[in-house]
């Protein structure tokens, strides 16, 4: 994408925001309040990736660890700022570290020992996402809690009654 296209797209977006908000959205304080991750954190993550892929010609794989962390954290920050969902998105921060390390493993020397913290951090993050997100969704109403309880009982019974490998009746 050339500079003219990028600037044109930016002007179109700003014009649409200005028209939609009738000037209120263009208040600098409001823009920085809601879009600071997109203005500062995500571009730094993209810069680190650009440095690795283009500037160092794939020789500086250590740039991918902070690049991945900044990119994923910036996305999580932006979602949290726009939706005010900090209590649900905080498990994404260990996931950001796992992502940075996974990129380092994938594009670096493929040292398999790096996968240990990747799986620990990624597994813990996904577990916390499931606990807080599903727990919140199921506890929204009594019906949701009842459905969740029935599903848990059914899953437990299926595990207990199911056949084990190599077992015949």
Secondary structure, DSSP 4 states (H G I P E B T S, - for coil): --HHHHHHHHHHHHHHHHHHHTTSTT-HHHHHHHHHIIIIIHHHHHHHHHIIIIISTT--TTHHHHHHHHHHHHHHHHHHHHHT-HHHHTTHHHHHHHHHHHHHHHHTT--TTHHHHHHHHHHHHHHHHIIIIIHHHHTSSHHHHHHHHHHHHHHHHHHHHSPPTT---
